[in-house]
Protein backbone atom coordinates (compact mmCIF):
# COMPACT_ATOMS: atom_id res chain seq x y z
CA UNK A 1 0.00 0.00 0.00
CA UNK A 2 1.38 3.39 -1.05
CA UNK A 3 1.07 5.83 1.88
CA UNK A 4 1.19 9.61 1.42
CA UNK A 5 1.02 12.30 4.09
CA UNK A 6 -0.47 15.30 2.28
CA UNK A 7 0.66 18.54 3.92
CA UNK A 8 0.60 22.21 2.99
CA UNK A 9 2.58 25.31 3.84
CA UNK A 10 -0.55 27.34 4.67
CA UNK A 11 -4.32 27.27 4.87
CA UNK A 12 -6.49 26.97 1.77
CA UNK A 13 -3.66 25.53 -0.32
CA UNK A 14 -6.09 22.97 -1.76
CA UNK A 15 -5.04 19.71 -0.06
CA UNK A 16 -8.48 18.12 0.10
CA UNK A 17 -9.39 18.98 -3.49
CA UNK A 18 -6.06 17.70 -4.78
CA UNK A 19 -6.45 14.42 -2.88
CA UNK A 20 -9.83 13.93 -4.57
CA UNK A 21 -8.42 14.69 -8.02
CA UNK A 22 -5.20 12.71 -7.65
CA UNK A 23 -6.94 9.66 -6.20
CA UNK A 24 -9.49 9.66 -9.01
CA UNK A 25 -6.75 10.05 -11.62
CA UNK A 26 -4.59 7.29 -10.10
CA UNK A 27 -7.42 4.78 -10.03
CA UNK A 28 -7.34 1.81 -7.70
CA UNK A 29 -8.67 1.68 -4.16
CA UNK A 30 -7.96 4.48 -1.71
CA UNK A 31 -8.14 5.01 2.04
CA UNK A 32 -8.18 8.25 4.00
CA UNK A 33 -7.11 9.41 7.46
CA UNK A 34 -7.24 12.92 8.93
CA UNK A 35 -5.79 12.72 12.45
CA UNK A 36 -6.77 16.26 13.52
CA UNK A 37 -10.18 17.46 12.42
CA UNK A 38 -10.53 21.17 11.70
CA UNK A 39 -13.87 21.42 9.88
CA UNK A 40 -16.36 20.48 12.55
CA UNK A 41 -19.77 19.03 11.69
CA UNK A 42 -22.45 17.81 14.07
CA UNK A 43 -24.30 14.92 12.47
CA UNK A 44 -26.42 12.16 14.01
CA UNK A 45 -25.42 13.28 17.51
CA UNK A 46 -21.75 12.81 16.65
CA UNK A 47 -18.89 15.18 15.88
CA UNK A 48 -17.44 14.64 12.41
CA UNK A 49 -14.86 16.38 10.32
CA UNK A 50 -16.30 17.59 7.01
CA UNK A 51 -13.45 16.06 4.99
CA UNK A 52 -13.70 12.74 6.84
CA UNK A 53 -17.41 12.58 6.02
CA UNK A 54 -16.68 13.54 2.40
CA UNK A 55 -14.17 10.76 1.78
CA UNK A 56 -16.15 8.16 3.72
CA UNK A 57 -19.08 8.77 1.38
CA UNK A 58 -17.11 9.43 -1.81
CA UNK A 59 -14.94 6.34 -1.57
CA UNK A 60 -17.49 4.20 0.29
CA UNK A 61 -15.02 3.55 3.10
CA UNK A 62 -15.66 0.96 5.77
CA UNK A 63 -14.50 3.46 8.38
CA UNK A 64 -17.09 5.71 9.99
CA UNK A 65 -16.33 9.45 9.70
CA UNK A 66 -15.75 9.73 13.45
CA UNK A 67 -13.14 6.95 13.26
CA UNK A 68 -11.14 8.70 10.53
CA UNK A 69 -10.21 11.52 12.92
CA UNK A 70 -8.61 11.23 16.37
CA UNK A 71 -9.97 14.53 17.67
CA UNK A 72 -10.41 18.26 17.17
CA UNK A 73 -9.07 20.11 20.20
CA UNK A 74 -5.38 20.22 21.02
CA UNK A 75 -6.09 20.32 24.76
CA UNK A 76 -7.99 17.02 24.68
CA UNK A 77 -5.46 15.35 22.40
CA UNK A 78 -2.64 16.44 24.68
CA UNK A 79 -4.46 14.87 27.62
CA UNK A 80 -5.33 11.63 25.80
CA UNK A 81 -2.01 10.70 24.14
CA UNK A 82 1.71 11.11 24.64
CA UNK A 83 4.08 10.61 21.69
CA UNK A 84 4.22 6.81 21.99
CA UNK A 85 0.45 6.63 22.38
CA UNK A 86 -0.03 8.85 19.34
CA UNK A 87 2.27 6.67 17.26
CA UNK A 88 0.37 3.57 18.33
CA UNK A 89 -2.97 5.19 17.50
CA UNK A 90 -1.82 6.20 14.01
CA UNK A 91 -0.61 2.63 13.48
CA UNK A 92 -4.07 1.35 14.42
CA UNK A 93 -5.75 3.79 12.02
CA UNK A 94 -3.44 2.78 9.17
CA UNK A 95 -4.24 -0.88 9.81
CA UNK A 96 -7.98 -0.13 9.99
CA UNK A 97 -7.81 1.54 6.57
CA UNK A 98 -7.48 -1.94 5.11
CA UNK A 99 -5.45 -3.32 2.24
CA UNK A 100 -5.87 -0.57 -0.32
CA UNK A 101 -3.70 0.63 -3.18
CA UNK A 102 -3.24 4.11 -1.71
CA UNK A 103 -3.66 5.65 1.72
CA UNK A 104 -3.90 9.43 1.96
CA UNK A 105 -3.16 10.93 5.38
CA UNK A 106 -4.23 14.59 5.42
CA UNK A 107 -2.24 16.81 7.77
CA UNK A 108 -3.16 20.26 9.09
CA UNK A 109 -2.88 23.69 7.53
CA UNK A 110 0.89 24.05 7.96
CA UNK A 111 3.99 21.99 8.71
CA UNK A 112 3.88 23.17 12.32
CA UNK A 113 0.19 22.43 12.92
CA UNK A 114 -0.23 19.59 15.41
CA UNK A 115 3.38 19.64 16.65
CA UNK A 116 2.38 20.14 20.29
CA UNK A 117 0.27 16.97 20.17
CA UNK A 118 2.78 14.96 18.09
CA UNK A 119 0.62 15.09 14.95
CA UNK A 120 2.55 17.44 12.69
CA UNK A 121 3.14 16.19 9.11
CA UNK A 122 6.75 15.12 9.74
CA UNK A 123 5.72 13.01 12.73
CA UNK A 124 2.80 11.51 10.81
CA UNK A 125 5.09 10.49 7.97
CA UNK A 126 7.44 8.76 10.41
CA UNK A 127 4.65 7.00 12.36
CA UNK A 128 2.99 5.68 9.20
CA UNK A 129 6.25 5.04 7.30
CA UNK A 130 4.81 7.25 4.59
CA UNK A 131 6.15 9.75 2.09
CA UNK A 132 5.43 13.46 2.42
CA UNK A 133 3.59 15.20 -0.41
CA UNK A 134 3.77 18.97 0.06
CA UNK A 135 1.14 21.28 -1.44
CA UNK A 136 2.27 24.87 -1.93
CA UNK A 137 -0.03 27.70 -2.94
CA UNK A 138 0.19 31.47 -3.13
CA UNK A 139 2.05 34.07 -5.15
CA UNK A 140 5.19 33.13 -7.04
CA UNK A 141 7.74 34.71 -4.69
CA UNK A 142 6.29 33.12 -1.55
CA UNK A 143 6.16 29.73 -3.29
CA UNK A 144 9.89 29.81 -3.96
CA UNK A 145 10.67 30.96 -0.42
CA UNK A 146 8.59 28.17 1.07
CA UNK A 147 10.08 25.44 -1.11
CA UNK A 148 13.65 26.48 -0.27
CA UNK A 149 12.88 26.78 3.45
CA UNK A 150 10.94 23.55 3.85
CA UNK A 151 13.42 21.53 1.82
CA UNK A 152 16.08 22.25 4.42
CA UNK A 153 13.66 21.64 7.29
CA UNK A 154 12.36 18.34 5.94
CA UNK A 155 15.87 17.12 5.14
CA UNK A 156 16.99 17.90 8.69
CA UNK A 157 14.03 16.00 10.13
CA UNK A 158 14.78 12.93 8.04
CA UNK A 159 11.35 12.57 6.45
CA UNK A 160 10.94 10.96 3.03
CA UNK A 161 9.70 13.37 0.38
CA UNK A 162 7.45 12.27 -2.43
CA UNK A 163 7.65 15.75 -3.88
CA UNK A 164 5.92 19.12 -4.16
CA UNK A 165 2.80 20.19 -6.03
CA UNK A 166 2.41 23.91 -6.65
CA UNK A 167 -1.27 24.80 -6.72
CA UNK A 168 -3.40 27.78 -7.78
CA UNK A 169 -0.89 29.36 -10.17
CA UNK A 170 -2.36 32.41 -11.92
CA UNK A 171 -0.37 32.22 -15.17
CA UNK A 172 0.93 28.70 -15.74
CA UNK A 173 3.06 29.38 -18.80
CA UNK A 174 4.69 32.48 -17.32
CA UNK A 175 5.37 30.70 -14.01
CA UNK A 176 7.08 27.74 -15.65
CA UNK A 177 9.11 29.98 -17.95
CA UNK A 178 10.23 32.27 -15.12
CA UNK A 179 10.81 29.81 -12.29
CA UNK A 180 11.22 26.40 -13.94
CA UNK A 181 15.03 26.30 -13.76
CA UNK A 182 15.18 27.61 -10.19
CA UNK A 183 12.63 25.05 -9.02
CA UNK A 184 14.63 22.26 -10.65
CA UNK A 185 17.77 23.46 -8.85
CA UNK A 186 16.18 22.90 -5.40
CA UNK A 187 16.59 19.15 -5.76
CA UNK A 188 12.99 18.55 -4.64
CA UNK A 189 10.85 16.65 -7.16
CA UNK A 190 8.23 19.06 -8.53
CA UNK A 191 5.37 16.69 -9.23
CA UNK A 192 3.00 19.26 -10.66
CA UNK A 193 2.15 22.89 -11.26
CA UNK A 194 -1.60 23.41 -11.34
CA UNK A 195 -3.34 26.51 -12.68
CA UNK A 196 -5.90 28.51 -10.75
CA UNK A 197 -9.47 27.43 -11.52
CA UNK A 198 -12.19 29.98 -10.67
CA UNK A 199 -14.86 27.27 -10.96
CA UNK A 200 -13.52 25.62 -7.81
CA UNK A 201 -14.32 28.78 -5.82
CA UNK A 202 -17.98 28.68 -6.85
CA UNK A 203 -20.45 28.28 -3.97
CA UNK A 204 -23.68 26.31 -4.41
CA UNK A 205 -26.58 28.40 -3.12
CA UNK A 206 -27.88 25.54 -0.97
CA UNK A 207 -24.46 25.28 0.67
CA UNK A 208 -24.56 29.01 1.37
CA UNK A 209 -28.02 28.64 2.94
CA UNK A 210 -26.70 26.00 5.31
CA UNK A 211 -23.60 27.98 6.29
CA UNK A 212 -25.46 31.25 6.89
CA UNK A 213 -28.46 29.59 8.58
CA UNK A 214 -30.47 31.70 6.14
CA UNK A 215 -34.21 31.45 5.59
CA UNK A 216 -35.24 30.74 2.00
CA UNK A 217 -38.27 32.96 1.33
CA UNK A 218 -38.55 32.43 -2.44
CA UNK A 219 -36.99 30.57 -5.36
CA UNK A 220 -36.49 27.22 -3.64
CA UNK A 221 -36.27 25.48 -7.03
CA UNK A 222 -33.08 27.40 -7.80
CA UNK A 223 -31.01 26.24 -4.85
CA UNK A 224 -28.76 24.24 -7.18
CA UNK A 225 -27.44 27.45 -8.75
CA UNK A 226 -23.84 28.44 -8.03
CA UNK A 227 -22.39 31.77 -6.94
CA UNK A 228 -19.18 33.00 -8.59
CA UNK A 229 -19.45 36.77 -8.08
CA UNK A 230 -20.75 39.11 -5.38
CA UNK A 231 -22.41 42.50 -5.80
CA UNK A 232 -23.39 44.86 -3.00
CA UNK A 233 -26.64 46.54 -3.95
CA UNK A 234 -26.35 49.61 -1.74
CA UNK A 235 -26.33 52.15 -4.60
CA UNK A 236 -29.10 53.43 -6.86
CA UNK A 237 -30.39 51.08 -9.53
CA UNK A 238 -29.17 53.38 -12.32
CA UNK A 239 -25.65 53.29 -10.88
CA UNK A 240 -25.81 49.52 -10.37
CA UNK A 241 -26.91 48.80 -13.94
CA UNK A 242 -23.87 50.61 -15.29
CA UNK A 243 -21.49 48.79 -12.96
CA UNK A 244 -19.33 46.02 -14.55
CA UNK A 245 -19.87 43.66 -11.60
CA UNK A 246 -23.64 43.91 -11.99
CA UNK A 247 -23.37 42.45 -15.49
CA UNK A 248 -21.34 39.43 -14.40
CA UNK A 249 -23.08 36.04 -14.46
CA UNK A 250 -23.80 33.79 -11.47
CA UNK A 251 -23.73 36.67 -9.03
CA UNK A 252 -25.04 36.98 -5.50
CA UNK A 253 -26.62 40.36 -4.73
CA UNK A 254 -26.77 41.66 -1.16
CA UNK A 255 -29.40 44.30 -0.54
CA UNK A 256 -32.14 45.27 1.89
CA UNK A 257 -35.67 43.87 1.67
CA UNK A 258 -37.09 47.38 1.32
CA UNK A 259 -35.10 47.93 -1.90
CA UNK A 260 -37.77 46.61 -4.27
CA UNK A 261 -36.16 48.41 -7.21
CA UNK A 262 -32.80 46.69 -6.66
CA UNK A 263 -34.43 43.29 -6.18
CA UNK A 264 -36.39 43.63 -9.43
CA UNK A 265 -33.24 44.69 -11.30
CA UNK A 266 -31.42 41.66 -9.89
CA UNK A 267 -34.19 39.36 -11.07
CA UNK A 268 -33.82 40.66 -14.61
CA UNK A 269 -30.08 39.90 -14.83
CA UNK A 270 -27.97 36.74 -14.50
CA UNK A 271 -28.29 36.49 -10.73
CA UNK A 272 -27.87 33.23 -8.84
CA UNK A 273 -29.16 34.44 -5.50
CA UNK A 274 -30.39 37.51 -3.61
CA UNK A 275 -29.58 37.95 0.08
CA UNK A 276 -31.85 40.30 2.01
CA UNK A 277 -30.45 41.88 5.16
CA UNK A 278 -31.97 43.03 8.47
CA UNK A 279 -34.83 40.49 8.23
CA UNK A 280 -36.73 42.85 5.93
CA UNK A 281 -39.07 41.21 3.42
CA UNK A 282 -40.16 42.77 0.10
CA UNK A 283 -43.79 42.70 -1.09
CA UNK A 284 -45.26 39.31 -1.95
CA UNK A 285 -45.49 40.00 -5.68
CA UNK A 286 -41.70 40.44 -5.84
CA UNK A 287 -41.15 37.14 -4.02
CA UNK A 288 -43.51 35.51 -6.53
CA UNK A 289 -41.40 36.88 -9.40
CA UNK A 290 -38.28 35.41 -7.78
CA UNK A 291 -39.94 32.01 -7.49
CA UNK A 292 -41.04 32.15 -11.13
CA UNK A 293 -37.48 32.98 -12.16
CA UNK A 294 -36.13 30.25 -9.85
CA UNK A 295 -33.77 32.73 -8.21
CA UNK A 296 -33.45 31.99 -4.48
CA UNK A 297 -34.09 34.84 -2.08
CA UNK A 298 -32.43 34.39 1.31
CA UNK A 299 -33.28 36.29 4.46
CA UNK A 300 -30.64 37.00 7.15
CA UNK A 301 -30.85 39.05 10.36
CA UNK A 302 -27.62 41.02 10.05
CA UNK A 303 -26.84 44.43 8.66
CA UNK A 304 -25.15 44.73 5.27
CA UNK A 305 -21.60 45.00 6.58
CA UNK A 306 -21.92 41.92 8.80
CA UNK A 307 -23.57 39.96 5.99
CA UNK A 308 -20.72 40.73 3.59
CA UNK A 309 -18.21 39.59 6.24
CA UNK A 310 -20.04 36.34 6.94
CA UNK A 311 -20.37 35.46 3.26
CA UNK A 312 -16.68 36.23 2.78
CA UNK A 313 -15.85 33.75 5.55
CA UNK A 314 -17.72 30.87 3.89
CA UNK A 315 -15.17 28.42 2.53
CA UNK A 316 -16.24 26.58 -0.64
CA UNK A 317 -15.81 23.05 0.70
CA UNK A 318 -16.16 20.14 -1.67
CA UNK A 319 -19.22 17.89 -1.29
CA UNK A 320 -20.27 14.59 -2.85
CA UNK A 321 -22.84 16.49 -4.95
CA UNK A 322 -20.12 18.53 -6.69
CA UNK A 323 -19.81 16.14 -9.64
CA UNK A 324 -18.55 18.81 -12.04
CA UNK A 325 -15.85 19.96 -9.60
CA UNK A 326 -14.71 16.40 -8.95
CA UNK A 327 -14.47 15.78 -12.71
CA UNK A 328 -12.49 19.03 -13.13
CA UNK A 329 -10.11 18.05 -10.32
CA UNK A 330 -9.54 14.65 -11.94
CA UNK A 331 -8.78 16.28 -15.29
CA UNK A 332 -6.36 18.73 -13.63
CA UNK A 333 -4.50 15.89 -11.93
CA UNK A 334 -4.24 13.92 -15.17
CA UNK A 335 -2.99 16.96 -17.07
CA UNK A 336 -0.61 18.53 -14.56
CA UNK A 337 0.54 15.95 -11.97
CA UNK A 338 3.25 13.33 -12.52
CA UNK A 339 1.03 10.43 -11.55
CA UNK A 340 3.61 7.85 -12.63
CA UNK A 341 5.94 9.07 -9.86
CA UNK A 342 3.20 8.80 -7.23
CA UNK A 343 2.42 5.26 -8.34
CA UNK A 344 5.94 4.05 -7.56
N, C-alpha and C positions, 0 to 999 in steps of 0.2 A: 504494500500500500504506500503510495506516494503521499507524504505529509508536508503541508505548507503552512507556515505561520504567516498570515497576511497582516502586515503592519503598515502604518503611514506616519509621515512626519508631522501631520497636523490634522485637525478636524476637517470633515467634508472633502477629503481627498478622493473619495469614491471607492473605498474598499469593498463595501457590500455589493454595489453594482458590478464592479469588476469581477468579483467572485462568481456572481450569477452568469456573466457573459463568458468568462474563461471556462467555467465548468461545463456550460452548454456546448461551447466550441470544442472542448477536449473529448466530450462523449464519455461513455463509461459510467460507473456508479460513483456517487460522491457522498461523503459525510461532512458534517459541519459541527463545530464547537465554538462557542463564544464565552470564554471563562468569566469575564466581567460584563454584565449587562449594563447598557447605558441608555436604552430607549424603552422605558418602562411602559408596560401595558397591564391592565387589570382585566383578566378574562376568566370566566367560570370560577370565580372566587380564588384565582391564583395569580401570582405575579409572573409575567412573562416578559422577555425581551422581544421587541418587535422583529428584529432580524432572526432570532431563534424561531419564532412562530412562522416567519416567511419561509425559511429553508425547510422546516419540518413539513410544511404543506407543499412547497414547490417540489421537493425531492422525495416526498412521501417517506420520510424517515421513520424508523421504528421508535426513535427517541421522542419523548414528549418535550414540548418547548421548555418547560421548567427544568428538565434534566440536561438541557444543552448548555445552561448557564449555571455557574456556581453561586453567584450572588450579585448584588447591585451596590451595596454600600461598603466602602473601605473599612469602616469601623467594625462591622460585623465580620467581614472576611478576616480582619486582623485578629479578632477574638477566636474565630473558628479554627484557623489553620496557621501553623508555623511553616517554615520553608519545606521541611521534609513531608509534612502533611499535605501541603499544596502539591508537591511533586507526585505524591501517591494518588491524590485525587485526579490530577490530570491524566495519569496513567490509566486510572479506572475509566475515565471518560473516553480516552482513545480506544480502549478495549471495547467499550460499549458501543462505539460507532460501527463496529462490525468489520467484516472483511470486504472493504470497498476498494475501488481503484485509486481514489483520491480522497484525502481528508483535509479540509480547509479549517484552520484554526484562526479565527478572527481576533486580533488584538485590539487594544484601545486606540484612542485618537492621536497618540504620539508614542515615541519609543520610551518615554519615561512613565507613561500612564500605567499604573498597577505595580510600580516598583516597590512601594511600601508594603504591599501584600504579596510580594513574590510572584506577580503575574504580569510583569512587563514582557514585551515580545522576545527579548533575548532569553529570559528565563523559560518562557513557554517553548521556544525552539529547543532548548537543552532538555527540558523534561520529556518532551514528546519525540526527541531525536528527529526533529524536522528541519527543513530548510526555511530560511527567512525570505519572503517576497515583500519587497518594500515598495509602497505606492507613494509617489511624490506628486504633489499638485501645487499650482500657484504660478506666479510670474517667472519668467525665464531666469532672472538673476538669482532669486531665492532658491530655485530648483538646483542650480549649480552649487550654491553654497551648501545646501542640505546634503547633496550627494557626496561632496568632498568631506564634509564633517562626519557624516554617519558611516562612511567607509572606514575611516580611522577608528571610530568608536566600535563598530561591529567587529573589525579585525582584532582589536584589543580584547574584546570579550570572548573571542573564540567561537562565535556562532557561524554556522554554515549559511552562506548566501546563495539563494537561487538566482537573485538578480533584482533589478529595479524596473518598474514600469512608471513612466512619466505620463500623468493623466491631465486632461482638461487644458491642452495646449491650444492657444488662440489661432496661431498661424503655423500649421504643421510644416509646410515646406520651408518657410523662413527659419523656423526653429532648428530643423535638421541641418540646413545649410550653414547657419551661424554657429551652432554649438555641437554639431556632430563629432568633429575631431576631438574637441575638449572632453566630451563625454566618454569617448573611446579611450582616452588617455588615463581615465580614472582607474581602469582595471576592473571595474564592476560591470558584470554583464547587463547591458541595457536590453531588456526583453521586450520593450515596446514603448512607443510614443503615440499617445491617443489624442485625437483632436477633441476640442470642446464641442459638445452637442446640446444646443439649446432645448431640444425636445425632451431631454432628460430632466430639465428643470420645471417642466410643465406640471401643474397641480390639478388633479381631477377635482371637480367642484364638490363631489360627495365626500372626498377626503378632507377638503377645506371645511365643510359643514361639521364633520366630526371633530376636527381639531379646534375649531372656534366655539363649539357647542352652540352653533347658530340655529335659529328657527327658520325653517323653510316655509315662506308664506305664499309662494307662487312658483310655477315652473318646475314642479317636481319631476316631470318627464325629461328634463334637461340636465339632470344631475351627472350624467356621464360626460358632459362637456369638460374640456380642459382649459386651464388658465395659463397663458404665457406672458401676458402683459398686464400692467396695473395702471389705472387712470384715476386720479383724485378729482371728483366732480364738484369742486368748491367754487368754481368760477361761473360766469354767465354761460348760457348755452351757445350764444354766438361766438364767444371766445373759445369754448370747448370744441366746437365743430371745426374751427380753423387750426386746431392743435394737432401736430403730427401723431402724437400718442393716441388721440381719440380715433384715428383712422386705422390703427393697427388691429389685426384680427385676434380672436380668442382673448379678449381683454376682460378684466374684472374692473368694474366701476364702483367706487366708494362715494356715496352721497347720502344726504339726509332724506328721510321719508317725506318731508314736506316740500322737496324739490321735484314736483311733478314734471316740470319742463325738462329737467336733466334726465329723469327716469325714462320719459318718452323718447328723448333723443338717443338714449342708450339702447332702447329696444329696437330702434330703426337702424342700428349699425351692427357690426360683427362682434357683439358682446357675448361672453360666455356666462357671465354672472353679474348680478348687481347686489351690493352689500349696503343695507340701510342702517345708519347709525342712530344712537340715542333712543332705540325702541320706538321710532316714529314710523307709522304706517301711512302709505299713500291711499288715495281713494280706491274703492273696490274695482272700478272699471279699469284702472291702470294695472292692478294685479291680474285681472282677467286677460288683458292684452299680453302680459308677461307669460301667463300660462299657455295662451294660444301660440306664442312664439317659442315656447319651450325654453325660455331663458329663466333660470332659477333666480329668485329674489330671496336674499337671506337677511334676517333681522338680528342685530346685535345690540347690546345695551350700552356700549361705550361711545365716547365722543370720537370725532374723526381722527384726531392725532393718535389716540390709543388704539383704534382699529387698524390704522396703517402699521403701527408697531407690531401688533399681534400677528397680522398677516405676514409681515416681513420675517417673523420668527418661525413661521411654519416651514419645516424642512420637507422637501418632496421625497418622502420615503417610498421605496419600491414596494408594491403589493403583488399578490398572485394574479390580480385582475389586469395588471399592466402588461398585456400580451405584446403590444407594439414595442414597448420599452425593452422588454426581455429579448425580443427578436433583434432590435437595434443593438443591444449590448453584445449579443452573440456575433452579429456581423462585424462589430468593431473589434472584438477579440480575434476573429478569424483573419481580419485584414491587417491588424496592427500589432499583434502579440506573437512572439516566437513560441508557438505552442509545442513545437518539436522539442525545444529545450526543457519545457515543463514536464513533458512526458517521460523524460529520462529518469 
